[in-house]
Amino acid sequence: MEGASKEKLSSVSNLVTVFENSRTPGAASRVHGLEAGHHHPGCRPPSPTGPWDKPTVEEAVDSGPRTVSRRYLSSLKNKLSSRDWRKSCQARTCPGPGTQEPEEKRIVQELLETEQAYVARLHLLDQVFFQELLKEARSSKAFPEDVVRLIFSNTSSIYQFHAQFFLPELQRRLDDWTTTPRIGDVIQKLAPFLKMYSEYVKNFERAAELLATWTDKSPPFQEVITRIQSSEASGSLTLQHHMLEPVQRIPRYELLLKEYVQKLPAQAPDLADAQKALDMIFSAAQHSNAAITEMERLQELWEVYQRLGLEDDIVDPSNTLLREGPVLKISFRRIGPMERYLFLFNNMLLYCMPRVIQVGAQFQVRTRIDVASMKVRELTDAEFPHSFLVSGKQRTLELRARSQEEMISWLQACQAAIDQIEKRNETFKAAVQSPEGDTQEQELQSEELGLRAPQWVRDKMVTMCMRCQEPFNALMRRRHHCRACGYVVCARCSDYRAELKYDDNRPNRVCLDCYTFLTGNVLPEDKEDKRRGILEKGAAAGSEQSLMCSFLQLLGDKWGKSGSRGWCVIPRDDPLVLYVYAAPQDMRAHTSIPLLGYQVTTGPQADPRVFQLQQSGQLYTFKAETEELKDRWVKAMERAASGWSPGEPNDRDLSD
């Protein structure tokens, strides 16, 4: 008993040590070193050194696709919802004739066998792919080490948990099944640590994007991956397939544990613990199922955008494709109808024409109709049966489906999208209604506006700007509050400042209505020029209107296309924000960074012209043309980060 207690205490101590080390830099390498001699006999991880040098890079690249296909993701979802995956993923151990193994024990045996295979796959990811890429990054400097760490996320922690704790616990429990026929308590004890999968699932999409980007960008990066993929240990599967294993694993636990609970006798001592463990696993499985669905949606959406030519005003990852298909356009100028194609999203209907020469885009967008202003109805036309009308602010279309069923399907899909928009509008209306249901003005009385702090409308109470009624989204239109009336408004409708007496007459963000009332001005001075962009008048005008402006090289993955140049400006009328333009004559910046609170530091590279902006996990890296220009930028950004304004002492122009 004393020896068992010491072994249990050592196991718990090791568990705490692993997860404490995983939080500190360099811990992964220390844990890897420990793991080299501690593989469980039941688990046969692939050797870090193997026959990787057989095929050439070109042969291995041509041997199969690099990315995970949407068909694979669809089949994966179907497999997870059934039990067929077990027949293809592992060979099941069948008892010999004359033996009558309990059904629940055979399920535990299957859980152990799949866990051994899973740990071997994690070993390949962490000890082979991750370590080899990290070694190549350090030796060749062809790609950053941070990219490798971002791709593999917390794979090391997941591997150590399963290899050192979960798998050995399962093996010991199965070995002692005669005396201790239960696993529910083991899974309960270790299930809380499965929450680490949430981080992996959240990072999966970003990791797949980085993997595809650097495989195209860096030949050494591609060579390492191709060499390992062609090895026997990889099983002729791509790195992307191996990276999907952790996403699939939790749903597989749920399936096996659910069957285990069903097979337990009613009086089994493990029934209560197993049911509780199943509930804990179920909550963790939701993250993996949601990730698979989201990956499938994004990949399908990207394929649609490619067919449409990737137009800037259409591409939005937050959209949802509801329906697509061919229709006929009824024309009064021609005898017969013309072939057209419709794409119905949750917020817009795209009326397209197939391209004759389909090089790149397959369709040309002719009209975009916003769902918010769209109406649909069936037409009764003997000459053109199965026809329906789509009307919007932009255009009205008379369309014909190929059958009555197809017409009804289009009408139902369009009406469902319209109803969803109207339901969201009701949320907006509810935000400005009193508990009795009477509409109340959230603005304070005119004699109180700006004299006392308003009651803010809660963010979750509205889904659109309470001034222009444009819907909010996390990427392009975020929520802001007017400091005078408390409304939730977008950046465009709150791009004004007025002095508020309750805040010691300091300028505050207000909406246009409050700005007009508080200042008496219809529009702020030079507001139109500001909307067109501070660089519209050319480089000379931009220098006069800015505290600092010049070209800077944009480094790192934060900018998307690393190594590109951007025209960077700190304007006089907005001295706490850095605007980044593609060119000095552009009328609209593609990035803006509020500098208040950022730290300005020298970059990690040896080049003295490199400097960085850093705050709360956000990191932007720049490179000036000269060291003297870098010093001026550092000084300008430090002043903006501290809240300095042009009217304060030491007001001096730093621009080029």
C-alpha positions as CSV (number, residue, x, y, z in Angstrom):
1,M,0.0,0.0,0.0
2,E,2.8,2.4,0.9
3,G,4.5,1.8,-2.5
4,A,1.2,2.4,-4.3
5,S,0.7,5.7,-2.5
6,K,4.2,6.8,-3.4
7,E,3.6,5.9,-7.0
8,K,0.3,7.8,-7.1
9,L,1.9,10.9,-5.4
10,S,4.8,10.8,-7.9
11,S,2.3,10.6,-10.8
12,V,0.4,13.7,-9.6
13,S,3.6,15.5,-9.0
14,N,4.8,14.8,-12.5
15,L,1.5,16.0,-13.9
16,V,1.8,19.3,-12.1
17,T,5.4,19.7,-13.2
18,V,4.5,19.1,-16.9
19,F,1.7,21.7,-17.0
20,E,3.7,24.2,-15.0
21,N,6.7,23.8,-17.4
22,S,4.4,24.1,-20.4
23,R,3.6,27.7,-19.4
24,T,7.2,28.8,-19.5
25,P,9.4,29.4,-22.5
26,G,11.8,26.6,-23.2
27,A,9.7,24.1,-21.2
28,A,8.9,22.2,-24.3
29,S,12.5,21.4,-25.1
30,R,13.1,20.3,-21.5
31,V,10.0,18.0,-21.5
32,H,11.0,16.6,-24.9
33,G,14.4,15.6,-23.4
34,L,12.7,13.8,-20.5
35,E,10.3,12.0,-22.8
36,A,13.0,10.4,-24.9
37,G,13.4,7.5,-22.5
38,H,10.0,7.2,-21.0
39,H,7.7,5.6,-23.6
40,H,5.2,3.2,-22.4
41,P,5.7,-0.4,-23.5
42,G,2.1,-0.5,-25.0
43,C,2.8,2.6,-27.2
44,R,5.2,2.4,-30.1
45,P,5.9,6.0,-31.2
46,P,7.8,6.4,-34.5
47,S,11.5,6.9,-34.2
48,P,12.7,10.5,-34.7
49,T,15.3,9.3,-37.2
50,G,13.9,7.4,-40.1
51,P,14.1,6.8,-43.8
52,W,13.0,10.3,-44.8
53,D,15.5,10.7,-47.6
54,K,14.0,8.3,-50.2
55,P,11.9,10.5,-52.5
56,T,12.9,13.9,-53.8
57,V,10.9,17.0,-52.8
58,E,9.3,17.3,-56.3
59,E,8.2,13.6,-56.3
60,A,6.6,13.9,-52.8
61,V,4.9,17.1,-53.6
62,D,3.3,15.6,-56.7
63,S,2.2,12.5,-54.8
64,G,-0.8,14.1,-53.1
65,P,-2.6,17.3,-52.2
66,R,-1.1,19.6,-49.6
67,T,-4.4,20.9,-48.1
68,V,-7.2,19.2,-46.4
69,S,-10.1,18.9,-48.8
70,R,-13.7,19.8,-48.0
71,R,-14.7,16.3,-49.0
72,Y,-12.4,14.9,-46.3
73,L,-14.0,17.2,-43.7
74,S,-17.5,16.1,-44.7
75,S,-16.6,12.5,-44.5
76,L,-15.0,13.1,-41.2
77,K,-18.2,14.6,-39.8
78,N,-20.1,11.5,-41.0
79,K,-17.6,9.2,-39.5
80,L,-17.8,10.9,-36.1
81,S,-21.6,10.6,-36.1
82,S,-21.4,6.8,-36.7
83,R,-19.3,3.9,-35.6
84,D,-17.8,3.0,-39.0
85,W,-14.6,4.8,-38.3
86,R,-13.5,2.1,-35.8
87,K,-13.6,-0.5,-38.5
88,S,-11.2,1.4,-40.7
89,C,-9.0,3.2,-38.1
90,Q,-7.9,0.2,-36.1
91,A,-7.9,-3.6,-36.1
92,R,-10.1,-4.8,-33.3
93,T,-8.8,-7.5,-31.0
94,C,-11.2,-10.4,-31.2
95,P,-11.2,-12.9,-28.3
96,G,-10.3,-16.5,-29.2
97,P,-12.8,-19.3,-29.2
98,G,-14.0,-20.4,-25.8
99,T,-13.3,-17.0,-24.1
100,Q,-16.2,-14.9,-23.0
101,E,-14.8,-11.4,-22.4
102,P,-17.3,-9.0,-20.9
103,E,-18.5,-6.5,-23.5
104,E,-17.4,-3.5,-21.3
105,K,-13.9,-4.9,-21.0
106,R,-13.6,-5.2,-24.8
107,I,-14.6,-1.6,-25.2
108,V,-11.9,-0.6,-22.7
109,Q,-9.4,-2.7,-24.6
110,E,-10.5,-0.8,-27.8
111,L,-10.1,2.5,-26.0
112,L,-6.5,1.5,-25.0
113,E,-5.6,0.4,-28.5
114,T,-6.8,3.6,-30.1
115,E,-5.1,5.6,-27.4
116,Q,-1.8,3.9,-28.2
117,A,-2.2,4.7,-31.9
118,Y,-3.1,8.3,-31.0
119,V,-0.1,8.8,-28.8
120,A,2.1,7.5,-31.6
121,R,0.5,10.1,-33.9
122,L,1.1,12.9,-31.3
123,H,4.7,11.7,-31.0
124,L,5.1,12.2,-34.8
125,L,3.7,15.7,-34.6
126,D,5.6,16.8,-31.5
127,Q,8.9,14.9,-31.6
128,V,9.4,14.7,-35.4
129,F,7.6,17.4,-37.3
130,F,7.8,20.1,-34.7
131,Q,11.4,19.3,-33.6
132,E,12.7,19.0,-37.2
133,L,11.1,22.2,-38.3
134,L,12.4,24.0,-35.2
135,K,15.9,22.7,-35.8
136,E,15.8,23.8,-39.5
137,A,14.6,27.3,-38.5
138,R,17.4,27.7,-36.0
139,S,20.1,26.5,-38.4
140,S,19.1,28.0,-41.7
141,K,17.1,31.1,-40.6
142,A,14.9,30.5,-43.6
143,F,11.7,30.9,-41.6
144,P,11.0,32.2,-38.1
145,E,10.9,29.9,-35.1
146,D,7.7,31.7,-33.9
147,V,5.9,30.4,-37.1
148,V,6.7,26.8,-36.1
149,R,5.5,27.4,-32.6
150,L,2.2,29.0,-33.8
151,I,1.6,26.1,-36.2
152,F,1.9,23.4,-33.5
153,S,0.3,25.5,-30.7
154,N,0.1,23.4,-27.5
155,T,0.7,20.0,-29.1
156,S,3.6,19.4,-26.7
157,S,1.4,19.7,-23.7
158,I,-1.3,17.4,-25.2
159,Y,1.4,14.8,-26.1
160,Q,3.0,14.8,-22.6
161,F,-0.4,14.5,-21.0
162,H,-1.5,11.5,-23.0
163,A,1.9,9.8,-23.1
164,Q,2.9,10.2,-19.5
165,F,-0.4,10.1,-17.7
166,F,-3.6,9.1,-19.6
167,L,-2.2,6.1,-21.5
168,P,-0.3,4.6,-18.5
169,E,-3.5,5.1,-16.3
170,L,-5.6,3.2,-18.9
171,Q,-3.0,0.4,-19.2
172,R,-2.7,-0.1,-15.4
173,R,-6.5,-0.2,-15.0
174,L,-6.9,-2.8,-17.8
175,D,-4.1,-4.9,-16.3
176,D,-5.9,-4.9,-13.0
177,W,-9.4,-5.3,-14.5
178,T,-10.1,-8.5,-12.5
179,T,-9.8,-6.7,-9.2
180,T,-10.8,-3.1,-10.3
181,P,-13.2,-3.3,-13.2
182,R,-13.8,0.4,-13.7
183,I,-12.4,3.4,-15.7
184,G,-15.0,6.1,-14.9
185,D,-13.0,7.4,-11.9
186,V,-9.8,7.5,-14.1
187,I,-11.5,9.6,-16.8
188,Q,-13.1,11.9,-14.3
189,K,-9.8,12.6,-12.7
190,L,-8.1,13.4,-16.0
191,A,-11.0,14.9,-18.0
192,P,-10.5,18.5,-16.7
193,F,-7.1,18.5,-18.4
194,L,-8.8,17.9,-21.8
195,K,-9.8,21.5,-21.7
196,M,-6.4,22.2,-23.3
197,Y,-7.9,21.0,-26.5
198,S,-9.9,24.2,-26.7
199,E,-6.7,26.2,-27.3
200,Y,-5.7,23.7,-30.0
201,V,-9.0,23.8,-31.8
202,K,-9.2,27.7,-31.7
203,N,-5.7,27.9,-33.2
204,F,-6.3,25.2,-35.8
205,E,-7.6,27.4,-38.6
206,R,-4.7,29.9,-38.1
207,A,-2.2,27.0,-38.0
208,A,-3.5,25.5,-41.3
209,E,-3.2,29.0,-42.9
210,L,0.4,29.5,-41.7
211,L,1.3,26.0,-42.9
212,A,0.0,26.6,-46.4
213,T,1.6,30.1,-46.5
214,W,5.1,29.0,-45.5
215,T,5.0,25.8,-47.6
216,D,4.6,28.1,-50.6
217,K,7.0,30.8,-49.4
218,S,10.0,28.8,-48.0
219,P,11.6,25.9,-49.9
220,P,13.5,24.6,-46.8
221,F,10.2,24.6,-44.8
222,Q,8.6,22.6,-47.6
223,E,11.5,20.2,-47.9
224,V,11.5,19.2,-44.2
225,I,7.7,18.6,-44.3
226,T,7.9,16.6,-47.5
227,R,10.8,14.5,-46.2
228,I,8.9,13.5,-43.1
229,Q,5.6,12.9,-45.0
230,S,7.3,10.5,-47.3
231,S,8.6,8.4,-44.4
232,E,7.1,5.1,-43.3
233,A,6.3,6.6,-39.9
234,S,4.0,9.2,-41.5
235,G,2.0,6.5,-43.3
236,S,1.9,8.5,-46.6
237,L,-0.4,11.1,-44.9
238,T,0.2,14.8,-45.0
239,L,1.0,17.0,-42.0
240,Q,-2.5,18.5,-42.2
241,H,-4.1,15.1,-41.8
242,H,-1.9,14.4,-38.7
243,M,-2.9,17.8,-37.3
244,L,-6.6,16.8,-37.5
245,E,-6.1,13.9,-35.1
246,P,-6.4,16.0,-31.9
247,V,-9.6,17.6,-33.3
248,Q,-11.1,14.2,-33.9
249,R,-9.9,12.6,-30.7
250,I,-12.4,14.0,-28.1
251,P,-15.5,13.0,-30.2
252,R,-14.0,9.5,-30.3
253,Y,-13.7,9.4,-26.6
254,E,-17.4,10.3,-26.4
255,L,-18.5,7.5,-28.7
256,L,-16.5,4.8,-26.9
257,L,-17.5,6.0,-23.4
258,K,-21.2,6.2,-24.5
259,E,-21.1,2.6,-25.7
260,Y,-19.3,1.6,-22.5
261,V,-22.0,3.1,-20.3
262,Q,-24.7,1.3,-22.4
263,K,-23.0,-2.1,-21.9
264,L,-22.5,-1.8,-18.2
265,P,-24.9,-3.8,-16.1
266,A,-27.5,-1.9,-14.1
267,Q,-25.8,-2.8,-10.8
268,A,-22.2,-2.2,-12.0
269,P,-20.1,-0.2,-9.5
270,D,-18.7,1.9,-12.3
271,L,-22.0,3.1,-13.7
272,A,-22.3,6.4,-11.8
273,D,-18.7,7.4,-12.3
274,A,-18.8,6.4,-16.0
275,Q,-22.0,8.5,-16.6
276,K,-20.4,11.5,-14.9
277,A,-17.2,11.1,-17.0
278,L,-19.4,10.9,-20.1
279,D,-21.0,14.2,-19.3
280,M,-17.5,15.8,-18.8
281,I,-16.3,14.4,-22.1
282,F,-19.5,15.6,-23.9
283,S,-18.8,19.3,-23.1
284,A,-15.2,19.0,-24.4
285,A,-16.5,17.3,-27.6
286,Q,-18.6,20.2,-28.6
287,H,-15.5,22.3,-29.3
288,S,-14.2,19.7,-31.8
289,N,-17.5,19.3,-33.6
290,A,-17.9,23.1,-33.9
291,A,-14.4,23.4,-35.3
292,I,-15.0,20.8,-38.0
293,T,-18.3,22.6,-39.0
294,E,-16.6,26.0,-39.0
295,M,-13.6,24.7,-41.1
296,E,-16.1,23.2,-43.6
297,R,-18.1,26.5,-43.8
298,L,-15.0,28.6,-44.3
299,Q,-13.5,26.4,-47.0
300,E,-16.8,26.3,-48.9
301,L,-17.1,30.0,-48.6
302,W,-13.6,30.6,-49.9
303,E,-14.3,28.4,-52.9
304,V,-17.4,30.5,-53.7
305,Y,-15.4,33.7,-53.4
306,Q,-12.8,32.4,-55.8
307,R,-15.5,31.6,-58.3
308,L,-16.7,35.2,-57.9
309,G,-13.3,36.7,-58.4
310,L,-12.5,37.7,-54.8
311,E,-14.0,41.1,-55.1
312,D,-13.3,43.3,-52.0
313,D,-16.8,44.4,-51.4
314,I,-18.1,40.8,-51.4
315,V,-15.4,38.8,-49.5
316,D,-16.4,38.6,-45.8
317,P,-15.6,35.5,-43.7
318,S,-18.6,36.2,-41.4
319,N,-21.0,35.6,-44.3
320,T,-23.0,32.3,-44.7
321,L,-23.9,30.9,-48.1
322,L,-27.6,29.8,-48.0
323,R,-28.2,28.7,-51.6
324,E,-26.8,28.9,-55.1
325,G,-27.9,27.8,-58.5
326,P,-28.8,28.7,-62.1
327,V,-31.9,30.7,-63.1
328,L,-33.3,32.3,-66.2
329,K,-33.6,36.1,-66.5
330,I,-36.8,37.3,-68.1
331,S,-36.0,40.1,-70.5
332,F,-38.5,42.4,-72.3
333,R,-35.9,43.3,-74.9
334,R,-35.2,39.7,-76.1
335,I,-37.5,36.9,-77.1
336,G,-36.1,34.2,-74.8
337,P,-34.8,34.3,-71.2
338,M,-31.1,34.5,-70.5
339,E,-29.0,32.2,-68.3
340,R,-27.9,33.7,-65.0
341,Y,-26.7,32.5,-61.7
342,L,-27.7,33.4,-58.1
343,F,-25.7,33.3,-54.8
344,L,-27.8,33.9,-51.7
345,F,-25.9,34.8,-48.6
346,N,-27.3,35.7,-45.2
347,N,-27.0,39.5,-46.0
348,M,-27.0,39.8,-49.8
349,L,-28.2,38.2,-53.0
350,L,-25.7,38.2,-55.9
351,Y,-27.1,38.2,-59.4
352,C,-24.3,36.9,-61.7
353,M,-23.6,36.1,-65.3
354,P,-21.4,33.1,-66.3
355,R,-18.1,34.2,-67.9
356,V,-17.5,32.9,-71.5
357,I,-13.8,32.4,-70.8
358,Q,-13.5,31.1,-67.3
359,V,-9.9,32.0,-66.4
360,G,-9.9,32.6,-62.7
361,A,-13.4,33.8,-61.8
362,Q,-16.3,31.7,-63.2
363,F,-18.9,34.4,-62.7
364,Q,-19.2,38.2,-63.1
365,V,-21.3,39.9,-60.5
366,R,-23.9,42.1,-62.2
367,T,-26.1,43.2,-59.2
368,R,-25.9,43.0,-55.5
369,I,-29.2,43.2,-53.6
370,D,-29.2,43.7,-49.8
371,V,-31.4,41.2,-48.0
372,A,-32.5,43.9,-45.6
373,S,-34.3,45.7,-48.3
374,M,-35.3,42.7,-50.5
375,K,-38.8,41.4,-51.2
376,V,-39.8,38.2,-53.1
377,R,-43.0,36.9,-54.5
378,E,-44.3,34.5,-57.1
379,L,-45.4,35.8,-60.5
380,T,-48.4,34.5,-62.4
381,D,-47.3,34.6,-66.0
382,A,-48.6,32.1,-68.5
383,E,-45.8,32.8,-70.9
384,F,-43.1,32.2,-68.3
385,P,-44.1,29.5,-65.8
386,H,-42.2,29.0,-62.5
387,S,-41.2,32.7,-62.5
388,F,-40.8,34.9,-59.4
389,L,-39.9,38.5,-58.6
390,V,-36.9,39.7,-56.6
391,S,-37.0,43.4,-55.8
392,G,-34.6,45.6,-53.8
393,K,-33.3,49.1,-53.6
394,Q,-30.6,48.4,-56.1
395,R,-32.7,46.6,-58.7
396,T,-35.8,44.5,-59.5
397,L,-35.4,41.2,-61.3
398,E,-37.9,38.9,-62.9
399,L,-36.5,35.4,-62.8
400,R,-37.6,31.9,-63.9
401,A,-36.8,28.6,-62.3
402,R,-36.5,25.3,-64.1
403,S,-39.4,23.8,-62.1
404,Q,-42.1,24.6,-59.7
405,E,-40.2,22.9,-56.8
406,E,-37.1,24.9,-57.6
407,M,-39.0,28.1,-57.6
408,I,-40.6,27.4,-54.2
409,S,-37.2,26.5,-52.9
410,W,-35.8,29.8,-54.0
411,L,-38.7,31.7,-52.5
412,Q,-38.4,29.9,-49.2
413,A,-34.7,30.5,-49.0
414,C,-35.0,34.2,-49.7
415,Q,-37.9,34.7,-47.3
416,A,-36.0,32.8,-44.6
417,A,-33.0,35.2,-45.0
418,I,-35.4,38.2,-45.0
419,D,-37.1,36.9,-41.8
420,Q,-33.7,36.5,-40.1
421,I,-32.8,40.1,-40.9
422,E,-36.1,41.3,-39.6
423,K,-35.7,39.3,-36.4
424,R,-32.4,41.0,-35.9
425,N,-34.1,44.3,-36.4
426,E,-36.5,43.5,-33.6
427,T,-33.5,43.2,-31.3
428,F,-32.6,46.8,-32.3
429,K,-36.2,48.0,-31.6
430,A,-36.3,46.2,-28.2
431,A,-33.2,48.1,-27.1
432,V,-35.1,51.4,-27.3
433,Q,-38.3,50.2,-25.7
434,S,-39.3,50.7,-22.0
435,P,-40.5,47.7,-19.9
436,E,-44.1,48.7,-20.7
437,G,-43.4,48.5,-24.4
438,D,-43.6,52.2,-25.2
439,T,-40.8,53.6,-27.3
440,Q,-38.6,55.9,-25.3
441,E,-35.9,58.2,-26.4
442,Q,-32.6,57.1,-24.9
443,E,-31.2,60.6,-25.3
444,L,-31.3,62.7,-22.2
445,Q,-33.5,65.7,-22.1
446,S,-32.0,68.6,-24.1
447,E,-31.2,70.5,-21.0
448,E,-29.4,67.5,-19.6
449,L,-27.4,66.3,-22.6
450,G,-23.7,66.6,-21.8
451,L,-24.5,67.7,-18.2
452,R,-24.7,64.2,-16.7
453,A,-23.4,60.8,-17.7
454,P,-26.0,58.8,-19.8
455,Q,-27.2,55.3,-19.2
456,W,-25.4,53.2,-21.8
457,V,-27.3,50.7,-23.9
458,R,-25.9,47.2,-23.4
459,D,-23.9,45.8,-26.3
460,K,-25.9,42.6,-26.4
461,M,-29.2,44.4,-26.7
462,V,-28.4,45.6,-30.3
463,T,-27.1,44.0,-33.4
464,M,-26.9,47.1,-35.6
465,C,-25.9,50.7,-35.3
466,M,-28.7,52.7,-33.6
467,R,-28.1,55.6,-35.9
468,C,-27.5,54.2,-39.4
469,Q,-28.9,50.8,-38.6
470,E,-26.0,49.0,-40.4
471,P,-25.3,45.6,-38.8
472,F,-22.3,45.1,-36.5
473,N,-19.6,42.5,-37.2
474,A,-16.3,41.8,-35.5
475,L,-14.1,42.7,-38.5
476,M,-15.4,45.7,-40.3
477,R,-18.0,47.4,-38.1
478,R,-17.5,47.3,-34.3
479,R,-19.6,48.7,-31.5
480,H,-19.0,52.1,-29.9
481,H,-20.9,54.2,-27.4
482,C,-21.9,57.8,-27.7
483,R,-20.7,59.4,-24.5
484,A,-23.6,61.9,-24.6
485,C,-26.7,59.8,-25.2
486,G,-25.4,56.3,-24.5
487,Y,-26.4,54.8,-27.9
488,V,-24.5,51.9,-29.4
489,V,-23.2,53.2,-32.7
490,C,-20.6,52.3,-35.3
491,A,-17.3,54.1,-35.9
492,R,-18.6,56.1,-38.8
493,C,-21.6,57.4,-36.9
494,S,-19.5,58.3,-33.8
495,D,-16.6,59.9,-35.6
496,Y,-17.1,63.2,-33.8
497,R,-15.9,64.9,-30.7
498,A,-17.6,67.3,-28.4
499,E,-16.9,68.8,-25.0
500,L,-19.1,67.3,-22.2
501,K,-19.5,69.2,-19.0
502,Y,-19.9,66.1,-16.9
503,D,-16.4,65.1,-17.9
504,D,-14.8,68.5,-17.1
505,N,-15.4,69.8,-20.6
506,R,-13.0,67.2,-22.1
507,P,-13.7,66.2,-25.8
508,N,-15.5,62.9,-26.0
509,R,-16.7,60.5,-28.7
510,V,-20.3,61.4,-29.7
511,C,-22.7,60.6,-32.4
512,L,-23.6,63.1,-35.2
513,D,-27.0,64.0,-33.6
514,C,-25.4,64.8,-30.3
515,Y,-22.5,66.6,-32.0
516,T,-25.0,68.9,-33.9
517,F,-26.9,69.7,-30.7
518,L,-23.9,70.3,-28.5
519,T,-21.8,72.4,-30.9
520,G,-24.5,73.9,-33.2
521,N,-22.5,72.8,-36.2
522,V,-24.0,70.6,-38.9
523,L,-20.7,68.9,-39.6
524,P,-17.2,69.4,-38.1
525,E,-14.8,71.6,-39.9
526,D,-12.8,69.7,-42.5
527,K,-14.9,66.6,-41.9
528,E,-15.3,65.9,-45.6
529,D,-11.6,66.1,-46.1
530,K,-11.1,63.7,-43.2
531,R,-13.6,61.2,-44.7
532,R,-11.7,61.3,-48.0
533,G,-8.4,60.6,-46.3
534,I,-5.7,62.8,-45.0
535,L,-3.4,62.0,-47.9
536,E,-5.8,62.8,-50.7
537,K,-4.0,66.1,-51.6
538,G,-0.8,64.3,-52.2
539,A,2.5,63.8,-50.4
540,A,3.1,67.5,-49.8
541,A,-0.3,68.1,-48.3
542,G,0.1,64.9,-46.2
543,S,3.4,66.2,-44.7
544,E,1.7,69.5,-43.8
545,Q,-1.2,67.8,-42.1
546,S,0.8,65.1,-40.3
547,L,3.1,65.0,-37.3
548,M,5.1,62.1,-38.9
549,C,4.9,60.4,-42.3
550,S,7.2,58.2,-44.4
551,F,7.5,54.8,-45.9
552,L,8.2,51.9,-43.6
553,Q,8.8,48.3,-44.4
554,L,6.2,46.0,-42.7
555,L,7.7,42.9,-41.3
556,G,6.1,39.7,-39.9
557,D,2.9,37.7,-40.4
558,K,0.9,40.4,-38.7
559,W,0.7,42.3,-42.0
560,G,-0.3,39.3,-44.1
561,K,2.3,39.9,-46.9
562,S,5.5,40.2,-45.1
563,G,8.2,42.5,-46.4
564,S,5.8,44.9,-48.2
565,R,6.1,48.7,-47.8
566,G,3.5,50.9,-46.3
567,W,3.0,54.7,-46.2
568,C,2.7,55.4,-42.5
569,V,1.2,58.6,-41.1
570,I,0.4,60.1,-37.6
571,P,-2.0,62.9,-38.5
572,R,-2.2,66.2,-36.6
573,D,-5.9,66.0,-36.2
574,D,-5.7,62.4,-34.8
575,P,-2.3,62.4,-33.1
576,L,-2.8,59.2,-31.1
577,V,-3.4,56.9,-34.1
578,L,-1.0,55.5,-36.7
579,Y,-2.5,55.0,-40.2
580,V,-0.9,52.7,-42.7
581,Y,-1.6,53.3,-46.5
582,A,-0.5,51.3,-49.5
583,A,0.7,54.5,-51.2
584,P,0.8,58.2,-50.4
585,Q,-2.0,59.1,-52.8
586,D,-4.5,56.5,-51.3
587,M,-7.7,57.9,-50.0
588,R,-8.3,55.1,-47.5
589,A,-5.9,53.5,-45.0
590,H,-5.9,49.7,-44.9
591,T,-4.8,49.6,-41.2
592,S,-5.1,52.0,-38.2
593,I,-3.4,51.4,-34.9
594,P,-4.4,53.4,-31.7
595,L,-1.0,54.1,-30.2
596,L,-2.1,54.9,-26.7
597,G,-0.6,52.5,-24.2
598,Y,1.7,50.7,-26.7
599,Q,5.4,50.1,-25.9
600,V,7.9,51.0,-28.5
601,T,11.0,48.7,-28.5
602,T,13.9,47.7,-30.6
603,G,13.2,44.7,-32.8
604,P,14.8,41.2,-32.2
605,Q,16.8,41.4,-35.5
606,A,20.3,42.7,-35.5
607,D,19.4,45.5,-37.9
608,P,19.3,48.8,-36.0
609,R,16.6,50.1,-38.3
610,V,14.0,47.7,-36.9
611,F,11.6,48.7,-34.2
612,Q,8.3,47.3,-32.7
613,L,5.0,48.2,-31.2
614,Q,3.8,45.8,-28.5
615,Q,0.7,45.7,-26.2
616,S,-1.4,42.8,-24.8
617,G,-0.2,40.2,-27.2
618,Q,-0.4,42.6,-30.2
619,L,3.0,43.0,-32.0
620,Y,3.7,45.1,-35.0
621,T,7.2,45.2,-36.6
622,F,8.6,48.0,-38.8
623,K,11.8,48.8,-40.5
624,A,12.9,52.3,-41.5
625,E,15.1,53.2,-44.4
626,T,17.7,54.8,-42.2
627,E,18.6,54.6,-38.5
628,E,18.0,58.3,-38.1
629,L,14.4,57.9,-39.5
630,K,13.8,55.0,-37.1
631,D,14.8,57.2,-34.2
632,R,12.3,59.9,-35.3
633,W,9.5,57.3,-35.6
634,V,10.3,55.8,-32.2
635,K,10.2,59.3,-30.6
636,A,6.9,60.1,-32.4
637,M,5.3,56.8,-31.4
638,E,6.5,57.1,-27.8
639,R,4.9,60.5,-27.5
640,A,1.6,59.3,-29.0
641,A,1.7,56.2,-26.7
642,S,1.9,58.5,-23.6
643,G,-1.1,60.5,-24.7
644,W,0.8,63.6,-26.0
645,S,-1.2,66.1,-28.1
646,P,0.2,68.7,-30.6
647,G,-0.9,71.6,-28.3
648,E,1.4,70.5,-25.5
649,P,5.0,71.7,-25.0
650,N,7.7,70.4,-27.3
651,D,5.3,70.5,-30.2
652,R,7.5,70.0,-33.2
653,D,6.9,68.4,-36.6
654,L,8.8,65.1,-37.0
655,S,7.5,64.3,-40.5
656,D,9.8,63.6,-43.4
